Amino acid sequence: MDNRLPPRYAFRLEDLRTWHVVRVRCGICRHQADIAPAALTRSRPGYTRLVDLEGRLRCRNCGARGRASLEVELRPRD
């Protein structure tokens, strides 16, 4: 199993695995939340880059659209 993450600009939905955590942060209010990889891959092609999704997301706290920042981290081992 290769745990190295691709560069942020090159990470695609098809690169997401069950051991990844996708963290979203609002650039306006700094609200942050985790998004399940399955929620992102639903109804989107696998070649979609995560940076392309950032402009489409809306903050649940302040309602800002297009100010999200996505980061992928490895899920902690139990």
Secondary structure, 3 states (H helix, E strand, C coil): CCCCCCCHHHCEHHHCCCCEEEEEEECCCCCEEEECHHHHHCCCCCCCEHHHHHHHCECCCCCCECCEEEEEEECCCC
